[in-house]
Amino acid sequence: MDARGRVSVILPWRPGCPHREAALSWVLPRWEDTGWQVVVAEQPGGGAWCKAAAVAAGLADATGDVL
Protein backbone atom coordinates (compact mmCIF):
# COMPACT_ATOMS: atom_id res chain seq x y z
CA MET A 1 0.00 0.00 0.00
CA ASP A 2 1.36 3.43 -0.90
CA ALA A 3 1.13 6.63 1.11
CA ARG A 4 -1.65 8.23 -0.96
CA GLY A 5 -4.52 9.07 1.34
CA ARG A 6 -2.51 8.10 4.39
CA VAL A 7 -0.39 11.25 4.63
CA SER A 8 -1.64 14.68 5.72
CA VAL A 9 0.48 17.78 5.19
CA ILE A 10 -0.42 20.73 7.40
CA LEU A 11 0.59 24.13 6.06
CA PRO A 12 0.29 26.79 8.77
CA TRP A 13 -0.98 29.92 7.07
CA ARG A 14 -1.70 33.56 7.71
CA PRO A 15 -2.87 35.69 4.78
CA GLY A 16 -1.86 39.28 4.18
CA CYS A 17 1.64 39.12 2.71
CA PRO A 18 1.71 39.17 -1.11
CA HIS A 19 5.03 37.29 -1.21
CA ARG A 20 3.71 34.46 0.97
CA GLU A 21 0.45 34.36 -0.98
CA ALA A 22 2.41 33.97 -4.22
CA ALA A 23 4.52 31.23 -2.63
CA LEU A 24 1.40 29.39 -1.45
CA SER A 25 -0.11 29.65 -4.95
CA TRP A 26 3.03 28.05 -6.33
CA VAL A 27 3.54 25.31 -3.75
CA LEU A 28 -0.07 24.24 -3.12
CA PRO A 29 -0.67 22.51 -6.49
CA ARG A 30 2.64 20.69 -6.13
CA TRP A 31 1.68 19.29 -2.73
CA GLU A 32 -1.77 18.37 -4.07
CA ASP A 33 -0.16 16.48 -6.99
CA THR A 34 1.34 14.04 -4.46
CA GLY A 35 -2.11 12.66 -3.68
CA TRP A 36 -1.62 13.48 -0.03
CA GLN A 37 -4.18 15.44 1.96
CA VAL A 38 -3.12 19.09 2.16
CA VAL A 39 -4.56 21.17 5.00
CA VAL A 40 -4.02 24.93 4.82
CA ALA A 41 -4.46 25.85 8.48
CA GLU A 42 -5.09 29.36 9.74
CA GLN A 43 -4.65 30.43 13.32
CA PRO A 44 -8.06 30.89 14.94
CA GLY A 45 -8.90 34.15 16.63
CA GLY A 46 -6.30 36.43 15.05
CA GLY A 47 -3.90 38.26 17.33
CA ALA A 48 -0.15 37.82 17.25
CA TRP A 49 0.98 35.05 14.91
CA CYS A 50 1.36 31.68 16.60
CA LYS A 51 2.43 28.92 14.22
CA ALA A 52 1.61 26.24 16.80
CA ALA A 53 -1.98 27.50 17.05
CA ALA A 54 -2.37 27.28 13.28
CA VAL A 55 -0.98 23.74 13.23
CA ALA A 56 -3.27 22.73 16.11
CA ALA A 57 -6.26 24.09 14.18
CA GLY A 58 -5.20 22.06 11.14
CA LEU A 59 -4.99 18.83 13.12
CA ALA A 60 -8.79 18.80 13.39
CA ASP A 61 -9.04 18.44 9.59
CA ALA A 62 -6.12 16.05 9.09
CA THR A 63 -7.21 12.47 8.37
CA GLY A 64 -3.89 10.83 7.49
CA ASP A 65 -2.03 8.27 9.55
CA VAL A 66 1.17 10.24 9.01
CA LEU A 67 1.56 14.02 9.45
DSSP file (Angstrom, degrees, kcal/mol; ACC not computed):
  #  RESIDUE AA STRUCTURE BP1 BP2  ACC     N-H-->O    O-->H-N    N-H-->O    O-->H-N    TCO  KAPPA ALPHA  PHI   PSI    X-CA   Y-CA   Z-CA
    1    1 A M              0   0    0      0, 0.0     2,-0.1     0, 0.0     0, 0.0   0.000 360.0 360.0 360.0 134.3    0.0    0.0    0.0
    2    2 A D        -     0   0    0      2,-0.1     4,-0.0     1,-0.1     0, 0.0  -0.304 360.0-103.2 -90.1 179.6    1.4    3.4   -0.9
    3    3 A A  S >> S+     0   0    0      2,-0.1     3,-2.2    -2,-0.1     4,-1.1   0.530  76.1 123.6 -83.0  -6.7    1.1    6.6    1.1
    4    4 A R  T 34 S+     0   0    0      1,-0.3    32,-0.2     2,-0.2    31,-0.1  -0.343  86.9   6.7 -59.0 130.7   -1.6    8.2   -1.0
    5    5 A G  T 34 S+     0   0    0     30,-0.9    -1,-0.3     2,-0.3    31,-0.1   0.296 119.3  78.0  80.9 -11.5   -4.5    9.1    1.3
    6    6 A R  T <4 S+     0   0    0     -3,-2.2    60,-2.3    58,-0.2    59,-2.0   0.581  81.4  71.6-102.3 -13.1   -2.5    8.1    4.4
    7    7 A V  B  <  -a   66   0A   0     -4,-1.1    30,-2.4    57,-0.2     2,-0.4  -0.883  58.6-167.3-110.5 133.7   -0.4   11.3    4.6
    8    8 A S  E     -b   37   0B   0     58,-3.0     2,-0.5    -2,-0.4    30,-0.2  -0.979   5.4-159.3-117.2 132.4   -1.6   14.7    5.7
    9    9 A V  E     -b   38   0B   0     28,-3.2    30,-3.1    -2,-0.4     2,-0.6  -0.954   7.2-156.4-110.1 121.5    0.5   17.8    5.2
   10   10 A I  E     -b   39   0B   0     -2,-0.5    30,-0.2    57,-0.4    45,-0.1  -0.881   5.1-167.2-102.4 121.2   -0.4   20.7    7.4
   11   11 A L  E     -b   40   0B   0     28,-3.2    30,-2.3    -2,-0.6     2,-0.2  -0.899  16.1-142.4-107.0 104.1    0.6   24.1    6.1
   12   12 A P  E     -b   41   0B   0      0, 0.0     2,-0.4     0, 0.0    30,-0.2  -0.475  31.4-174.0 -65.3 134.8    0.3   26.8    8.8
   13   13 A W  E     +b   42   0B   0     28,-3.3    30,-0.7    -2,-0.2    -2,-0.0  -0.985  30.2 176.8-142.4 140.0   -1.0   29.9    7.1
   14   14 A R        -     0   0    0     -2,-0.4     3,-0.4    28,-0.2     6,-0.1  -0.936  26.9-141.9-138.1 118.2   -1.7   33.6    7.7
   15   15 A P        +     0   0    0      0, 0.0    -2,-0.0     0, 0.0     0, 0.0  -0.195  66.0  78.0 -72.6 167.6   -2.9   35.7    4.8
   16   16 A G        +     0   0    0      1,-0.2     3,-0.1     2,-0.0     0, 0.0   0.212  66.0  94.6 121.8 -14.9   -1.9   39.3    4.2
   17   17 A C     >  -     0   0    0     -3,-0.4     4,-2.5     1,-0.1     5,-0.2  -0.937  58.8-153.5-109.9 118.2    1.6   39.1    2.7
   18   18 A P  H  > S+     0   0    0      0, 0.0     4,-1.9     0, 0.0     5,-0.1   0.822  95.4  53.8 -61.4 -30.2    1.7   39.2   -1.1
   19   19 A H  H  > S+     0   0    0      2,-0.2     4,-2.0     1,-0.2     5,-0.1   0.917 111.8  43.7 -69.8 -42.5    5.0   37.3   -1.2
   20   20 A R  H  > S+     0   0    0      2,-0.2     4,-2.7     1,-0.2    -1,-0.2   0.872 112.0  53.9 -69.4 -36.4    3.7   34.5    1.0
   21   21 A E  H  X S+     0   0    0     -4,-2.5     4,-2.1     2,-0.2    -2,-0.2   0.895 109.6  47.9 -64.7 -38.9    0.5   34.4   -1.0
   22   22 A A  H  X S+     0   0    0     -4,-1.9     4,-1.5    -5,-0.2    -2,-0.2   0.899 111.7  50.5 -66.1 -40.3    2.4   34.0   -4.2
   23   23 A A  H  X S+     0   0    0     -4,-2.0     4,-2.8     2,-0.2     5,-0.2   0.909 110.1  49.5 -64.3 -41.9    4.5   31.2   -2.6
   24   24 A L  H  X S+     0   0    0     -4,-2.7     4,-2.7     1,-0.2    -1,-0.2   0.910 108.1  53.9 -63.9 -41.4    1.4   29.4   -1.5
   25   25 A S  H  < S+     0   0    0     -4,-2.1    -1,-0.2     1,-0.2    -2,-0.2   0.829 114.1  43.1 -61.0 -31.8   -0.1   29.6   -5.0
   26   26 A W  H  X S+     0   0    0     -4,-1.5     4,-0.6    -5,-0.1    -2,-0.2   0.911 120.0  38.5 -79.1 -44.8    3.0   28.0   -6.3
   27   27 A V  H  X S+     0   0    0     -4,-2.8     4,-2.2     1,-0.2     3,-0.2   0.813 101.3  70.9 -81.7 -30.5    3.5   25.3   -3.7
   28   28 A L  H  X S+     0   0    0     -4,-2.7     4,-2.5     1,-0.2     5,-0.2   0.909  98.3  47.2 -58.7 -48.1   -0.1   24.2   -3.1
   29   29 A P  H  > S+     0   0    0      0, 0.0     4,-1.8     0, 0.0    -1,-0.2   0.859 110.8  54.3 -62.7 -31.3   -0.7   22.5   -6.5
   30   30 A R  H  < S+     0   0    0     -4,-0.6     4,-0.5    -3,-0.2    -2,-0.2   0.912 110.0  45.2 -68.5 -41.7    2.6   20.7   -6.1
   31   31 A W  H ><>S+     0   0    0     -4,-2.2     3,-1.3     1,-0.2     5,-0.6   0.912 112.2  52.7 -64.7 -41.7    1.7   19.3   -2.7
   32   32 A E  H ><5S+     0   0    0     -4,-2.5     3,-1.5     1,-0.3    -2,-0.2   0.828  98.9  64.1 -64.7 -31.5   -1.8   18.4   -4.1
   33   33 A D  T 3<5S+     0   0    0     -4,-1.8    -1,-0.3     1,-0.3    -2,-0.2   0.689  89.5  69.1 -64.9 -18.0   -0.2   16.5   -7.0
   34   34 A T  T < 5S-     0   0    0     -3,-1.3    -1,-0.3    -4,-0.5    -2,-0.2   0.717 107.2-123.4 -71.8 -19.3    1.3   14.0   -4.5
   35   35 A G  T < 5S+     0   0    0     -3,-1.5   -30,-0.9     1,-0.4     2,-0.1   0.404  70.4 128.9  87.7  -3.1   -2.1   12.7   -3.7
   36   36 A W  S   <S-     0   0    0     -5,-0.6     2,-0.4   -32,-0.2    -1,-0.4  -0.459  70.7 -98.4 -80.9 157.9   -1.6   13.5    0.0
   37   37 A Q  E     -b    8   0B   0    -30,-2.4   -28,-3.2    -2,-0.1     2,-0.5  -0.646  38.0-158.1 -74.8 129.0   -4.2   15.4    2.0
   38   38 A V  E     -b    9   0B   0     -2,-0.4     2,-0.6   -30,-0.2   -28,-0.2  -0.955   6.9-169.0-113.2 122.4   -3.1   19.1    2.2
   39   39 A V  E     -b   10   0B   0    -30,-3.1   -28,-3.2    -2,-0.5     2,-0.8  -0.945   9.6-158.4-113.7 114.0   -4.6   21.2    5.0
   40   40 A V  E     -b   11   0B   0     -2,-0.6     2,-0.6   -30,-0.2   -30,-0.1  -0.836  23.2-163.3 -90.0 110.8   -4.0   24.9    4.8
   41   41 A A  E     -b   12   0B   0    -30,-2.3   -28,-3.3    -2,-0.8     2,-0.3  -0.860  10.4-163.6-110.9 120.4   -4.5   25.9    8.5
   42   42 A E  E     -b   13   0B   0     -2,-0.6   -28,-0.2   -30,-0.2    15,-0.0  -0.725  31.0-106.1 -96.7 149.4   -5.1   29.4    9.7
   43   43 A Q    >   -     0   0    0    -30,-0.7     3,-0.8    -2,-0.3    11,-0.2  -0.576  39.0-126.0 -69.8 127.7   -4.7   30.4   13.3
   44   44 A P  T 3  S+     0   0    0      0, 0.0    -1,-0.1     0, 0.0    13,-0.0  -0.488  83.9  19.4 -74.7 146.9   -8.1   30.9   14.9
   45   45 A G  T 3  S-     0   0    0     -2,-0.2     2,-0.1     2,-0.0    -2,-0.0   0.363  94.9-122.3  85.2  -5.9   -8.9   34.2   16.6
   46   46 A G    <   +     0   0    0     -3,-0.8     2,-0.1     1,-0.1     0, 0.0  -0.368  61.1 118.8  68.6-147.0   -6.3   36.4   15.1
   47   47 A G  S    S-     0   0    0     -2,-0.1     3,-0.1     2,-0.1    -1,-0.1  -0.340  76.6  -6.5  79.9-166.8   -3.9   38.3   17.3
   48   48 A A  S    S-     0   0    0      1,-0.1     2,-0.1    -2,-0.1    -2,-0.0  -0.341  91.0 -92.5 -61.9 141.4   -0.1   37.8   17.3
   49   49 A W        +     0   0    0      1,-0.1     2,-0.4     4,-0.0    -1,-0.1  -0.325  44.7 179.1 -61.0 130.6    1.0   35.0   14.9
   50   50 A C     >  -     0   0    0      1,-0.1     4,-1.7    -3,-0.1     3,-0.5  -0.890  13.8-167.2-135.1 103.4    1.4   31.7   16.6
   51   51 A K  H  > S+     0   0    0     -2,-0.4     4,-2.5     1,-0.2     5,-0.2   0.877  89.4  56.7 -58.2 -40.2    2.4   28.9   14.2
   52   52 A A  H  > S+     0   0    0      1,-0.2     4,-2.6     2,-0.2    -1,-0.2   0.865 104.5  52.5 -62.0 -36.5    1.6   26.2   16.8
   53   53 A A  H  > S+     0   0    0     -3,-0.5     4,-2.0     2,-0.2    -1,-0.2   0.884 109.6  49.1 -67.4 -37.7   -2.0   27.5   17.1
   54   54 A A  H  X S+     0   0    0     -4,-1.7     4,-1.9     2,-0.2    -2,-0.2   0.924 112.3  47.6 -66.2 -43.9   -2.4   27.3   13.3
   55   55 A V  H  X S+     0   0    0     -4,-2.5     4,-1.6     1,-0.2    -2,-0.2   0.925 110.5  52.4 -62.6 -44.1   -1.0   23.7   13.2
   56   56 A A  H  X S+     0   0    0     -4,-2.6     4,-0.7     1,-0.2    -1,-0.2   0.889 108.4  50.9 -59.6 -39.7   -3.3   22.7   16.1
   57   57 A A  H >< S+     0   0    0     -4,-2.0     3,-0.7     1,-0.2     4,-0.4   0.874 108.8  52.4 -65.1 -36.5   -6.3   24.1   14.2
   58   58 A G  H >X S+     0   0    0     -4,-1.9     3,-1.2     1,-0.2     4,-1.0   0.768  94.1  70.8 -70.9 -25.8   -5.2   22.1   11.1
   59   59 A L  H 3< S+     0   0    0     -4,-1.6     3,-0.3     1,-0.3    -1,-0.2   0.828  88.7  63.6 -60.6 -31.0   -5.0   18.8   13.1
   60   60 A A  T << S+     0   0    0     -3,-0.7    -1,-0.3    -4,-0.7    -2,-0.2   0.802 109.6  39.2 -63.7 -27.8   -8.8   18.8   13.4
   61   61 A D  T <4 S+     0   0    0     -3,-1.2     2,-0.3    -4,-0.4    -1,-0.2   0.572  91.2 105.2 -97.5 -11.7   -9.0   18.4    9.6
   62   62 A A     <  +     0   0    0     -4,-1.0   -54,-0.1    -3,-0.3     5,-0.1  -0.540  36.8 171.9 -75.5 130.8   -6.1   16.1    9.1
   63   63 A T        +     0   0    0     -2,-0.3    -1,-0.1   -56,-0.1     4,-0.1   0.435  39.7 110.3-116.3  -3.5   -7.2   12.5    8.4
   64   64 A G        -     0   0    0      1,-0.1   -57,-0.2     2,-0.1   -58,-0.2  -0.239  67.8-133.2 -74.0 161.9   -3.9   10.8    7.5
   65   65 A D  S    S+     0   0    0    -59,-2.0     2,-0.4     1,-0.1   -58,-0.2   0.702  97.2  47.5 -80.3 -22.9   -2.0    8.3    9.5
   66   66 A V  B      a    7   0A   0    -60,-2.3   -58,-3.0   -63,-0.1    -1,-0.1  -0.970 360.0 360.0-123.5 133.7    1.2   10.2    9.0
   67   67 A L              0   0    0     -2,-0.4   -57,-0.4   -60,-0.2    -1,-0.1   0.381 360.0 360.0-104.1 360.0    1.6   14.0    9.4
